């Protein structure tokens, strides 16, 4: 089929390291157009057969409160990983406007070291209303990036710090970035995100903020001991400066050691098996949603029932 040959050719270029082709492939993955569905499916078939979660591939989520310096931290961490010989991809999940569907798409400009490297790829990824801190196509994008030869994918979440527990369904490790010196280190952070965090850093521990960040790290360790007395997670809670190379290297080493332990213990294989089932269930829900919305009478029925719900003449659940 002509369409299939076109996608096969695109995938071949992606495998050859053509960054422009990879960008086009990710755009296709993100497309919600019904006309792109068959091409999208074909591309995922090729990438999945090639990827199969390579043994060396790491998936790291970075989440935290707005303004905590996630992008700067990722730029430094990514540069350290590049220096260790890894190829790094970043999915910078951008919040989409509820009204326009548009995204800010600005994180790439804040990761200048990664953006300048041939062994790194930074991709803004719009949420388009998807909850959980990740984009609707984050899983599919990771598969394509791994098939393209990137052995470390960093997912930067939207930065709300509360509803981002969805990252545990796509990542091997979750890094939570907080700010110190603001009184309560847990302010604005719900228990759910603390329960899935593998590592926590109190960022911007430089200059006048150094002592405050160290105090916050100590307070947080004490609080976590009360919240999670039965668990040794997160084992790493430290003050951190994205401008201190020693801090960056220490964080990279912590992650390397944790990934090694996950592999040798078998926990990584079990976690990814569970994630695949979660992806399957999510794919069913998404497929059903698309099929329903694609029905020729859907738009007219929705408009009619929406008006009835607005007027209060019918219950929302019954209308659905």
VEXZA-914279 format. One record per residue (C-alpha): x negated, z, y negated; residue in three letters. Coordinates in steps of 0.2 Angstrom, whole numbers, plus 2048, in hexadecimal, padded with zeros to 3 digits. Last residue first. Layout:
<sites>
XZYala/...
</sites>
This chain:
<sites>
87A88E7CBunk/88B8917C3unk/88F8A07CEunk/87F8A87C9unk/8818A57B7unk/8938AC7B7unk/8A08A07B0unk/8AB8A17A0unk/89E8AA796unk/89D89C789unk/88A89A78Cunk/88D89979Funk/89A88B79Cunk/88E882791unk/88188379Eunk/88D87D7ABunk/89186D7A2unk/87F86A79Eunk/87986E7AFunk/8868637B7unk/8818547ACunk/86F8567B0unk/8718587C3unk/87C84A7C7unk/86F83E7CCunk/86584A7D6unk/85384C7D0unk/85585E7CBunk/85B8637DCunk/84C85A7E4unk/8408617D8unk/8458737DBunk/8458707EEunk/83486A7EDunk/82E8787E2unk/8358857EDunk/82E87D7FDunk/81D87C7F4unk/81E88E7F0unk/821893802unk/812888807unk/80788F7FAunk/80B8A1800unk/80689B812unk/7F689480Cunk/7F28A4802unk/7F58AE812unk/7E88A381Bunk/7DD8A580Cunk/7DD8B880Dunk/7DA8B8820unk/7CB8AD81Eunk/7C48B7810unk/7C78C7819unk/7BC8C2828unk/7B08D0825unk/7A18C4823unk/7AA8B9816unk/7B18C780Bunk/7A18CF80Bunk/7988C0805unk/7A58BD7F8unk/7A28CF7F2unk/78F8CD7F1unk/7918BD7E7unk/79D8C57DBunk/7928D47D8unk/7838C87D5unk/78D8BE7C8unk/7928CE7C0unk/7808D57BFunk/77A8C47B9unk/7868C47AAunk/7828D67A6unk/76F8D27A6unk/7738C379Bunk/77B8CD78Eunk/7868C3783unk/7958C478Eunk/7948D778Cunk/79A8E3799unk/79F8F479Dunk/7A28F77B0unk/7AF8F97BDunk/7A98F27CEunk/7B18F97DEunk/7C28F37D9unk/7C78F87E6unk/7C19077F0unk/7D390B7F5unk/7DD91B7FAunk/7DB9237E9unk/7E39147E0unk/7EB91A7D0unk/7E192A7CFunk/7D19227D3unk/7D69147C8unk/7D89207B9unk/7C69277BCunk/7BE9167BDunk/7C89117ADunk/7C29207A3unk/7B091C7A8unk/7B290A7A3unk/7BA90F793unk/7AC91B78Funk/79F90C792unk/7AA901787unk/7AA90E779unk/79791077Aunk/7948FD778unk/7A18F976Bunk/7958FB75Cunk/78A8EE762unk/78F8E7773unk/79B8EC781unk/7A68DD77Dunk/7AF8DE78Eunk/7B48ED799unk/7B28E47AAunk/7BD8E67B9unk/7BA8DF7CAunk/7C58DD7D9unk/7D58DD7CFunk/7E58DC7DAunk/7EB8EE7D7unk/7E68EE7C5unk/7F18DF7C2unk/8008E77CAunk/7FE8F77C0unk/8028F07B0unk/7F58ED7A2unk/7FB8EF790unk/7F18FE78Dunk/7E690279Cunk/7D6905792unk/7DF911787unk/7D8914776unk/7D2903771unk/7C0906773unk/7BE8FB782unk/7C58EA786unk/7CB8E4797unk/7C68D57A2unk/7CD8D57B4unk/7C38CB7C1unk/7CD8C67D0unk/7C48C07DFunk/7C98B37EDunk/7D58AB7E2unk/7E68A17E4unk/7F38AD7E9unk/7EA8BC7E0unk/7ED8B27D0unk/7FF8B57D1unk/7FC8C77CBunk/7FC8C07B9unk/80B8C87B2unk/8038D67A8unk/7F38D17A0unk/7FA8C3795unk/7EB8B9796unk/7F08A779Cunk/7E48A87ABunk/7D38A27ACunk/7D089B7BEunk/7BE8997C3unk/7BA88C7D1unk/7A988D7DAunk/7A48807E6unk/7A88717DCunk/7A58627E7unk/7B38567E2unk/7BD85D7F2unk/7BB86E7EAunk/7C38687DAunk/7D185F7E3unk/7D686F7EDunk/7D487A7DDunk/7E086E7D4unk/7ED86F7E2unk/7ED8827E1unk/7EE8837CEunk/7FD8777CDunk/80A8827C6unk/7FE88A7BAunk/7F889C7BCunk/7FC8AC7B3unk/80A8B17BFunk/8178A67B7unk/8198937B6unk/82088E7A5unk/81687D7A4unk/8068877A8unk/7FB87B7A0unk/7E98787A8unk/7DA87679Dunk/7CC86F7A8unk/7BA8747A7unk/7AE86B7B3unk/79C8717B6unk/78D8697BEunk/78B85C7B1unk/78986A7A4unk/78E86A792unk/7A0870794unk/79987F79Eunk/78D884790unk/79B881783unk/7A988B78Bunk/7B388F77Bunk/7B787D777unk/7BE87B789unk/7CA88A786unk/7D4881779unk/7E2879783unk/7F0880778unk/7FE879783unk/80D86E781unk/81D87178Bunk/82786F77Aunk/83387D779unk/82C88A786unk/81A886780unk/80D88578Dunk/801893790unk/7F088C795unk/7E788F7A6unk/7D588C7A4unk/7D08847B5unk/7BE8867B5unk/7B387C7C1unk/7A18827C6unk/79487A7D1unk/7888877D8unk/7758867D8unk/7718987D1unk/76F8927C0unk/78188A7C1unk/78789C7C5unk/77F8A37B6unk/7868967ABunk/79889A7B2unk/7968AC7AFunk/7918A979Dunk/79F89C79Aunk/7AB8A77A3unk/7A78B6798unk/7AA8AC789unk/7BB8A678Funk/7C08B7794unk/7BC8BF784unk/7C98CD784unk/7D38C4776unk/7E38C4781unk/7E38D178Funk/7DC8CD7A0unk/7D98C07ADunk/7CA8B77B6unk/7CE8B07C7unk/7C08AB7D2unk/7C189E7E0unk/7B189C7EAunk/7AC88D7F5unk/79E88F802unk/7A988E812unk/7B287F80Bunk/7C5882809unk/7CC873813unk/7C4868806unk/7C385680Dunk/7D4856816unk/7DC85F807unk/7D58527FAunk/7DB843804unk/7ED84A807unk/7ED8517F5unk/7EA83F7EEunk/7F78387F9unk/8048457F3unk/8008427E1unk/80282F7E4unk/8138327ECunk/81983E7DEunk/8138347CFunk/82482B7CCunk/82D83C7CDunk/8238417BEunk/81D8547BEunk/80B84F7BCunk/7FE85D7BFunk/7F68557CEunk/7F68447C5unk/7ED84C7B6unk/7E18547C2unk/7DD8437CAunk/7DA83B7B9unk/7CE8497B4unk/7C58467C5unk/7C48337C1unk/7BC8377B1unk/7B08437B9unk/7AA8367C5unk/7A08407D2unk/7A18347E1unk/7AF83E7E9unk/7B983B7D9unk/7B68297DAunk/7BB8287ECunk/7CB8327E7unk/7CF8247DAunk/7CC8177E7unk/7D881F7F4unk/7E58227E6unk/7E580F7E2unk/7E580A7F4unk/7F48157F7unk/7FD80D7E8unk/7F97FC7EEunk/800800800unk/
</sites>
